[in-house]
Amino acid sequence: MKKLVHGGDIYRNKNVIDFSSNCNPFGPPEGVKQAIRDAAEKIGEYPDVMCTELRETLAEKLCVPGEMIFFGNGAAEVIFSIAFALKPEKALLPAPTFAEYEQALAAVGCEIEHYMTYEKDSFGIREDMMSFLTEDIDVIFICNPNNPTGTVTDKDMLMKIADRCMENDITLVIDECFLDFAYEGQSMSMMNELANNGKLVILKAFTKLYAMAGVRLGYCVSSDTDLLERMNDAVQPWNVSTIAQLAGAAALKEDEYAERTCMEIKKERLWLADALKDEGLKVLDSEGNYLFFTGSDDLYDKLMEKGIMIRDCSNYRGLYRGCYRAAVKLHEDNVKLIEALRSI
Amino acid sequence: MKKLVHGGDIYRNKNVIDFSSNCNPFGPPEGVKQAIRDAAEKIGEYPDVMCTELRETLAEKLCVPGEMIFFGNGAAEVIFSIAFALKPEKALLPAPTFAEYEQALAAVGCEIEHYMTYEKDSFGIREDMMSFLTEDIDVIFICNPNNPTGTVTDKDMLMKIADRCMENDITLVIDECFLDFAYEGQSMSMMNELANNGKLVILKAFTKLYAMAGVRLGYCVSSDTDLLERMNDAVQPWNVSTIAQLAGAAALKEDEYAERTCMEIKKERLWLADALKDEGLKVLDSEGNYLFFTGSDDLYDKLMEKGIMIRDCSNYRGLYRGCYRAAVKLHEDNVKLIEALRSI
């Protein structure tokens, strides 16, 4: 069943250390938790369909007009809403990448052309991408840093892709959900290009940075207000719960938490990458809060026996048995992963 | 903008007594609020995509297999998911009724035939409905009790409609979201027919009965598991938040609250209907927690001046200026509505 192919399923895998999902290992900020506790008194009324407070706070932070933001019940709902609004006939999807783009496009019967990336290039997008961005393509999704590989598409390349998309009337969705964990993420973001490019959509989540995956809150930003309007038509008016709106507004106050996360993740990512390499695994460079590596086919099962769950990536298009992703967690957990590997 | 045409918009109408939305006037049960406060500690992980605990609890209560239940981010998401899964070419919709059926069908480009109901029949469905249920119809939505009129379609009529839908391969969605407020709702429900009729889908919400509109939790039940599977394909895997799952499971323990609600609502509905009639308004019989009435065109504005917001129903298809809906609230609030009317 489709619902069970993702990582993070701690409900059917109890008592494991979960390296398979990619939330902030510091856990939700206290301010977010308090906002949820307080929200218990406000659930009797319907949510604000306009997400007014959250919208104003985020718009100010991003320096964009509030009308350029569409909020969803998690970034995943935003992806489905883009698909339902665009009803694209043909999409270009890099592979391997996050599975929900394909799921959402399949739900509207969209033909999908896959742009394969290869291990020898660290799964990076190459110059030849331009020749795939033809007039018959309606939409492309680029995950940056890519999930599950952690690979970054550099900004020069993204600018070229964005220009080509403008020329050929292709909606370019850049998923920056994991860019919050990149040490110099701001400089890699295409957020500043939104005003110049009416085909660009940037996807973001509260889920990962603020460790609030259980709340569900994501959004996209675009100057294509016609698209955003059609997305509004494709979802119910009350798609973002009162709790998510209040939790999100509280999260946006957590600048110090976000900065500390970035610094700690960078440090731990480097430590964990080196330690994984020391165990004989082939580890890709990553800017996310996770690492992609290859090893023996039975690594997932053997780690599960030790009470550690990593993400088996063999069901990603373009990957194969022996491909894995592990979250960068707190140091003590990362040590346990390495110790378990050593004991196998 | 579509998002702003509904009732319950307390965010752009501050400091009013809100009779425009239809939640349980007793407010959320303490058990539900406590579940939300406790959930603050559990938001760091992704929600259970299978809603296991909630599903098992609800399945037991409804005496149906858990596989027959589809959960949504509010009943409104369930409606959109039905539309996206069925991709119907033609639908039959009674009018006036809840606007989201039409919104959801419009989002998939479905042609809509309207079955008009009339004030002289208390907006009831008539025998001639059968002749509209032709082979070219793919889906029909019946809201029972109907929103905004409160009208009940009796079970004999529903059984005939259900049989005809089976014959002509029409998906019959019966929205029983407000049936929890009917005094003998159990006997009016089509829930027992699910096993016999593979075209029947029953829609329910936690929103209204448990006053948790700000949480978002609804579901449908059907023996058409192929449809449910396609609905799963049309939404993200994590559509029901951890908070909603925990709040929902807590709500299902609140049998006493539900019974008390039913009794109190009946008493207050009768009192309020009589009092509205005494003020010269024409009031329909209702089995919901709201009353539909007609009066002078300026009633909405005049009541707003007095700090009371009712639902102006003139934007419902088949209704006209001077049509209103008011929630049945606690006695002290209902008295304020009547006093305000008297002072106008």
Contacts between the chains, C-beta under 8 A, distances in Angstrom:
chain1	res1	chain2	res2	distance
A	1	B	232	7.6
A	2	B	232	6.4
A	2	B	233	6.5
A	2	B	237	7.0
A	3	B	49	4.2
A	3	B	50	6.4
A	3	B	232	6.3
A	3	B	237	4.6
A	4	B	49	6.8
A	4	B	50	7.5
A	6	B	46	7.7
A	6	B	49	7.3
A	6	B	237	6.2
A	8	B	45	6.7
A	8	B	46	4.2
A	9	B	46	7.7
A	9	B	48	7.9
A	9	B	49	7.1
A	10	B	45	5.6
A	10	B	46	7.9
A	11	B	48	4.1
A	11	B	50	7.0
A	11	B	52	6.1
A	12	B	50	8.0
A	18	B	45	7.4
A	21	B	45	7.1
A	21	B	46	5.8
A	23	B	44	5.9
A	23	B	45	7.4
A	23	B	46	7.9
A	27	B	44	4.8
A	28	B	40	7.8
A	28	B	43	5.5
A	28	B	44	5.5
A	32	B	43	7.6
A	33	B	40	4.2
A	33	B	41	7.1
A	33	B	43	7.4
A	34	B	40	7.6
A	36	B	36	6.8
A	36	B	37	7.6
A	36	B	39	6.8
A	36	B	40	4.1
A	36	B	43	6.7
A	36	B	243	7.0
A	37	B	36	7.6
A	37	B	37	4.6
A	37	B	40	5.1
A	39	B	36	6.8
A	39	B	214	7.3
A	40	B	28	7.7
A	40	B	33	4.1
A	40	B	34	7.6
A	40	B	36	4.1
A	40	B	37	5.1
A	41	B	33	7.0
A	42	B	214	5.9
A	43	B	28	5.5
A	43	B	32	7.6
A	43	B	33	7.4
A	43	B	36	6.7
A	43	B	211	7.4
A	43	B	212	5.0
A	43	B	213	7.1
A	43	B	214	3.7
A	43	B	215	5.1
A	43	B	247	7.7
A	44	B	23	5.9
A	44	B	27	4.9
A	44	B	28	5.5
A	44	B	211	4.5
A	44	B	212	7.3
A	44	B	213	6.8
A	44	B	214	6.7
A	45	B	8	6.6
A	45	B	10	5.6
A	45	B	18	7.4
A	45	B	21	7.0
A	45	B	23	7.4
A	45	B	213	6.1
A	45	B	214	5.8
A	46	B	6	7.7
A	46	B	8	4.2
A	46	B	9	7.7
A	46	B	10	7.9
A	46	B	21	5.8
A	46	B	23	7.9
A	46	B	213	4.4
A	46	B	214	6.7
A	47	B	213	7.4
A	47	B	214	5.5
A	47	B	216	7.3
A	48	B	9	7.9
A	48	B	11	4.1
A	49	B	3	4.2
A	49	B	4	6.7
A	49	B	6	7.2
A	49	B	9	7.1
A	49	B	11	8.0
A	50	B	3	6.4
A	50	B	4	7.5
A	50	B	11	7.0
A	50	B	12	8.0
A	52	B	11	6.0
A	73	B	73	5.0
A	73	B	77	7.8
A	73	B	216	7.6
A	73	B	236	7.7
A	73	B	239	6.4
A	73	B	241	7.6
A	74	B	236	6.5
A	74	B	238	5.8
A	74	B	239	7.9
A	76	B	236	3.4
A	76	B	237	7.2
A	76	B	238	6.0
A	76	B	239	7.9
A	77	B	73	7.8
A	77	B	235	7.9
A	77	B	236	5.5
A	77	B	239	7.1
A	79	B	236	7.3
A	80	B	234	7.6
A	80	B	235	6.6
A	80	B	236	5.7
A	84	B	84	6.8
A	84	B	107	6.6
A	100	B	236	6.6
A	103	B	233	7.4
A	103	B	236	7.9
A	104	B	236	7.9
A	106	B	233	7.3
A	107	B	84	6.6
A	107	B	233	5.8
A	107	B	234	4.9
A	211	B	43	7.5
A	211	B	44	4.5
A	212	B	43	5.1
A	212	B	44	7.3
A	213	B	43	7.1
A	213	B	44	6.9
A	213	B	45	6.1
A	213	B	46	4.4
A	213	B	47	7.4
A	213	B	238	7.5
A	213	B	242	8.0
A	214	B	39	7.3
A	214	B	42	5.9
A	214	B	43	3.8
A	214	B	44	6.8
A	214	B	45	5.8
A	214	B	46	6.7
A	214	B	47	5.5
A	214	B	241	6.1
A	214	B	242	3.2
A	214	B	243	6.5
A	215	B	43	5.1
A	215	B	241	5.8
A	215	B	242	7.4
A	215	B	243	6.4
A	216	B	47	7.3
A	216	B	73	7.6
A	216	B	238	6.5
A	216	B	239	7.8
A	216	B	241	4.5
A	232	B	1	7.6
A	232	B	2	6.4
A	232	B	3	6.3
A	233	B	2	6.4
A	233	B	103	7.4
A	233	B	106	7.3
A	233	B	107	5.8
A	234	B	80	7.7
A	234	B	107	4.9
A	235	B	77	7.8
A	235	B	80	6.6
A	236	B	73	7.7
A	236	B	74	6.4
A	236	B	76	3.4
A	236	B	77	5.5
A	236	B	79	7.3
A	236	B	80	5.7
A	236	B	100	6.6
A	236	B	103	8.0
A	236	B	104	7.9
A	237	B	2	7.0
A	237	B	3	4.6
A	237	B	6	6.2
A	237	B	76	7.2
A	238	B	74	5.8
A	238	B	76	6.0
A	238	B	213	7.5
A	238	B	216	6.5
A	239	B	73	6.4
A	239	B	74	7.9
A	239	B	76	7.9
A	239	B	77	7.1
A	239	B	216	7.8
A	241	B	73	7.6
A	241	B	214	6.1
A	241	B	215	5.8
A	241	B	216	4.6
A	241	B	241	6.8
A	241	B	243	7.6
A	241	B	244	7.3
A	242	B	213	8.0
A	242	B	214	3.1
A	242	B	215	7.4
A	243	B	36	7.0
A	243	B	214	6.5
A	243	B	215	6.4
A	243	B	241	7.6
A	243	B	243	5.7
A	244	B	241	7.3
A	247	B	43	7.7
